[in-house]
Amino acid sequence: MKLKLELDIYEDNRKKIMQTLTHDPTEYIRGLQQLLVSDKKRIAFLFGAGTSLSKKNAKSNNVPSIGEMTDRIISELSIDNMKYADALGDFKTEINSKDGVFTIETLLSLLEMKILVIGCGELNGLRLTDLINLRDRVKKSIREIVCIHKIIENDLSNVIHVDFAEWIKKSDRKFPIEIFTTNYDYLFEIGLEAKNVPFYDGFTGTYKPFFDGDSVEDFNHLSRQTKLWKIHGSLGWHYNQDTHKVWRRDSDSDDFLIYPSSLKYDQSRKQPYLALSDRLSKFLKQPDSILITCGYSFGDAHINERILNSLNQNGSSHVFALFYDLYYEQGERRYSLSENSSIAKLAKEQTKLSIFGKKFAVIGGKYGQWKLKREPDKEDTININEFFDEDAPISADNKTGEEILGKELWTGEGELTIPDFALFVRFLQSMMPKGNIVKEFLNDRY
């Protein structure tokens, strides 16, 4: 009788906590698998800073998050120069007051605007030469941090982007994969080249490859090649003041471009950022187009607007956001994808945007928790482990927490693993053909 009372209390508590809808991960992830293996779908990926932060294993090198990078650079600049420290404090207040997020990207955008309007005067205690020096020092610091290709180029076995490129190479698709990324580093280039995957990034030429905006607009240009669109700029991108062209060379010289910038380019060629953003919009407006995001936090209003507007104009496109929202507070696991979070509100209003968080999801405009509908058998568990980490059974004794043999309760709850880029790549590889099918057939037959 006592055990029954405790179980009733346990269930009542769970019902109070779990007032939300639940989503079965097997149903939606298997649906995603079918889309990925179908050669009738146009597949693109939008990768954010989280993919450069992700590590294949303990030996992997990675690029720090935009927040960590910002803190490191601002701290170094503030220590070196008190005049910079005061100005940076003003810039942070100015950006935050406009509902922006203070990062090295928004800082550089602000610096570019101030450089254009300062003239012979003074802003925030800085003159024109001070602003230019500050901008250049920020860019130099970013370049030093993201140039991890110099560390990893002699050992690619620990680079998860190489494994991602392997999946692309082995995917037999009618339409080429398109990769949009906000990252400046060379990790995707390194991965694609390591696996001999031909790709196009909008630049043409040999001696001084230049950005060709017209080719970015043309979906028939190099139609069989994988596309790599670096929508926030890249190491090695340079702007030539005389020719008004963006061209590419090694990353150790001069400058590299970062979005958003107030620099004006020759309108006949279109600035890279506009052309690449247009490509994202046009991709989503194509029939049967699927965009999968990973490592992207939906913190860029310009990109979000492109995505949502395109979804409104195309009834057959869909966006699946693999949203890594796990963080720790006082040692406890927490999840930022709440029902009232900004990203959840976006997905509630646009049902063709599905948000797959670690613990919760917004699907079809409905917010809910991941929960299996039925307890999987041994074979199902092996497959489910590729994308979902089940919680351990809960003891029937809700008060003491002590296990009662034979009385553990299966909850069906757990965490989706694929918002982690490294685990998403492993998930993709689980769908690749195992071995040489023809060879295996001949061996079995003869």
N, C-alpha and C positions, 0 to 999 in steps of 0.2 A: 504493500500500500504506500509506503514511504517513497519507494523508487518511482511508482506511478505518479505520485504528487510532484516529485522533482522533475520528471520528464514533462509533465504538464506545464510546470513553471518555465522550463527550458523552451518549450514550444511557444508559449505566450511571449516570452522575451524576444524570441527570434521573429515572431510576427510583427512585433512593435518596431524592431530594427529594420526588418526587410519589408517596407511598404512599397518598394519599387518593383517594377516589372523585371523579369529575368530573361536573359538571352542564352540560348544553348550554343556554346562555341563550336561544337561539331557541325551544326547546321550551317553556320555562316562561313566558317573557315573552309569546309569542303566545297561550299559554293565558290569561294575565292579560288580554290585550287582548280576547279573546273574552268574558271575564266582564264587562269594563267596557262593552262595546257591547250586551250582552244586557239587554233590559228586564225579564227575568224574575228577575233577581237584585236583592236589596236591598244597596245599596252605601253604606258609610260610610267615613269617613277619621278617623284619629286623628293629629293633627298636634302635634308637640312644638316645643321651642325652636328646633330646627334650621330650621324653616320661616320663622321670623322673622329668623334669621341669614342665610338664603339671599338672594342678590342676583341680579336679572335681568341686570344689566350693571354696568360700572364706575361709572355715575352713580347707581346705586340706593343708598338709605339702608336700614340694617337695624338690628335690635336685637341687641346683643352676646349671646353665649352666657351661660348661667346661671353658669358658672364665672368668666368675665371680669367679669360684673356683680357677683358676690359679692366678688371680689378688689378691684374698684374701690371698692365701698361700704365694705368693712371697712377698707381702707387710709385712706380719707378720715375715717372715724369715729375710727380709732386715732390719727391725727395730731392731730385736733381736741381729743381728750379722753383723757388718760392713764388715767383711771378706767375709761372704756369699753374701752380697749385691753386692760387686764388682764382685765376681765370677758369680753370677746369671746374671748380666749385660753382661758379656762375653759370657755366655751360650746362652743367647737370641740372641745376634749378630751372633753367630756361627750357630744356628739353622736357623735363618732367611736368612743367606747368602747362605744356601743350598736349598733355595726355600721351606723350611719347615714352619710350623706354631708353634710358641712357646706356648706350653701348658704344663701342669704338666705331660702329657703322653710323649711328645717328650723330655721333660727335664729328666724324669726318664730313658728313653732309652739312652740318652746321658751320664747320670751319670753312668749307668751300664757299658757302653763301657770304660769310663775313669777309672773306678775302676779296670777293667781287665788289663789295659795297664800301669797304673801309676808306679807300682813297688815301689821303694824307693825314687822316685823323687817327683816333685811338678808340678801341673798343675793348671793354673789360680789362683795361690796363695794358693792352697789347697794341703794338703798331703792326703795320703790314708785314714787315720782315719777321716779327715775332710769330704772327699767325702762320705764315708760310713755314717757318722752322718747326713750329709745333705740329702742323699737319704732316710734314715730312718725317718727323721723328715718330709719330704714331704709325705711319705707314711702314717705316723701317722696322719698328718693333713687331708689327703684325707679320711682316715678311719673315723675320727671324723665327717666329713661333710656328708658322704654318709650313715652313720648308722642311718637313720631316722626311721628304723624299731623299734627302742627302743621307739620312740615317738608315732607311729601310731598303734602298735600292740594291744592296748586295745580299739581302735575305728576304725574299718575298713569301716564304712559307708561312709567315705569321701575319700576313696582310689579308684581312677578310675581304677586301675589295677584289682581290685576285680570284677568290672563290665565287664571288658574284659574277665576275666576267666569265668564269667557266660555265656557269649556268646559262648565260646569254649565248655563249658559243654552241652549247649543246641543245639549245631550244630551237626547234625547227618551226619557224614562224613565217606566215605569209607577209606580215608587216613587221618592219624592224622595230626593236625596242628603242624608245626615246628616254633619255635620262636628263632631267632638269635638276640642277643643284645650285644651292646658294653658297657652296663652299669654294674657297679660293685655292685650296691645296691641289696636288696632283694625284691624289689617291685613286680616283677613278681612271685617270689616264694610265697610271702605272698598272692597274689591274687589267685593263683592256689590252694594253700592249704586251703584258706578260703572257696572255693567252692568245695572242695574235688575232684579236678581234678587230676588224676594220671599223673605224668610226670617223664621224665628221663633226666638227665643232664650230662651223661657221667661218673658218679662216681658209683662205686659198693662197697659193703661191709657195715659193721655195726659199728664196733669198730673204725676203721680208714678208712673210705671210700676212695678208691683210684681211680684216673682217669684211665679209661680203653679205650685206643685209638682204640683198635680193635672193640669194641662195637659201637663206633661212626661211623666207616666205614660201619657197617652192617645195612642196611635199614630194615632188618627183625628182628632185636633185639628189643624186646618189641614193636612190630609193631602197637599195638593199642593205645599206650600211647602218649600223647602230649610230644613233645621234647622241651627242653630249653637249647640252646647252648650259653654260655657266652664267646664270642669270644675275648674279651679283658681281661678276667680274672674276679675274683669276690672276694668279702669279703669271708673270710673263706678258701681261697685256700692257701696251704702251700707247699713249696718244701723241701723234706727231702734229705739232702746232702748224707746220708749214703746209703739209698735205691734207690736214684735217682727217686723217685716217687713224684707225686703231689697228695696230699691228702687233705681232707676237714675236718675242725673242726670249732669251734666257731670263730667269727670274732674278738674277743677281744684279741686274743693271737698271738704272733709272727708277722707273715708277711702275706701279700696277694699279688698275682701276678698281674702285669699290662702289657698289650701288648703295643708296641712290646718290647721284652726284649732280651738281648744277652745271657741270661742264657742258658746253654746247658743241655738237658735232655737225658736220656737213649734212643737211637734211636730205640731200639726194641719196646718201648712203644709209641714212637712219642711224641713230646712236645704237650701240649694241644692246643696251638694256631694254629699249623700246622694242626692237626687233625680236629679241628673245622672249620678252613678255607676250608679244603678239603671237609668237609661235605656240606658247602654252595655251593661250585662248583659242587659237585656231585648232589645236589638237583636240581640245575638249568639245569643240563644235562638230567634229567629225562623227559619222555614225558609228555606234558600237565602240566608243572610246572609253578606256578604263585608266584612271590615274590612281596610283598607289603612292601615298606619302609615308615617309619613315624618317625619323630624326628631325622632323619639321614641327615646330610648336604652334604654328598659325599665329605667329607674332608679327608678321609682315602684312600690313593692311593692303598694300598694293597688290601683292600676290593673292591674298584672300579675295579681293574684289574681282580680280581676273577669273578666279575659279568659280565663284558664285554666279557672276554674270554669264559665264559660259554654260554652266549647268542650267540656268534659267532658259537658255536658248536652244538647248538640245535635250530632247526627251529620252534619248538612248544612252547618254553618257553617265558615268558614275565615278565618284571619288571614294576610295577607301583610305582612311587615315589611320595608320598604325602609330598610336600616340603613347609615347613613353612618359607616363605621368607619375611614376613612383618617386617618392622622396622620403626622407627620414626626419622625424621631429622628436627629439629627446629619446632617440633609439627606437622609436615606433615607426612602422611602415605607414605611410600616408599616400593618398592618391589625389591629384589635383583635378581630375575629371569629375567634378561634382555636377549635380543637376543644374546648378545656377552659374556654372563657370561659363566664360565667354565662348569657348569652343563648343560647349554643349548647346548653347543658345543658337549658334550658327547652324548646327546639325538639326536642331528641332524645327527651324524655319525652312531648311532645305533638305528634303527627304532623300535626295540623290547624293548626299554627303553622309557617309557612315563613319563614325568615330569608334575605333577599337582601342580602348584603353587597357591598362593592365588588369584592373578589377571590374571596371564598368565599361559600358558601351552606349552609344546613341545610334540606333538603327531604325530606319523608317520614321524618324522624328521622335522615337520613344527612348527615354533614358532607362537603363536597367543594369542589373548586375549579371556577370557571367555565371552561369550555373548549368551543369549537365542535367538533362531530363531523366536519365537513367544511369545506373551504375554500370560502367563498362566491364566487359569480360577481359580476359588476358590479352586476346588479340587486339581488341579495340584500344586497350590501354597503350599498347606499343605505338599505334597510329596517333592517338590523342597526345601522347608525350612529345610529338613533334611541334606542337603549338600551344599546349595547355598544361600547366603544372597544378595538379589537384591538391587541395588542402588535405592534411591528414585527418582521419576520422576523429570525431569529437567524442570524449568520454560521456557515458550516460549520466554520470554523477556530476551535475552542474555546479554543485557547491564546493566540493573538495578538489575537483579536477583530477582525482585519482581514477585510473582506468579500472573498469569492471569487466573482467574477461567475458567476451561474447556479447557485450552490451554497447560496443562502439557504434556511433551513428555516422553513416555516410552522408555528407552534406551536398556533394556535387559542385561545391564552390572551389575556387582556385584563381590562378592568375594566368592571363594570356601572355605567352613568352615572346611572340614575334614582334612586338613593338621595339624590342632590342634588335638593332640592325644585324649583329652577328648571328643571333638566333633566327632571324628572318632569312638570312642567307642559307643557314643550315636547313631551314624549312623548304626553301626553294630547291636545294640540292636533293632533298628527300624525294622530289618528284622527277628527278633525272633518271633516264634509263640506266639500269644497272648492267654494266658489261656490254659486250658485243652480242646483240640479240641474234644476228645471223650465225655467228660462230657457235653460240650456245645451241642453236637449233640443229646445226650440222653435227655437233658433237653428240647430242642426244639421239639423233636419227642414225648416225653411222658409227 
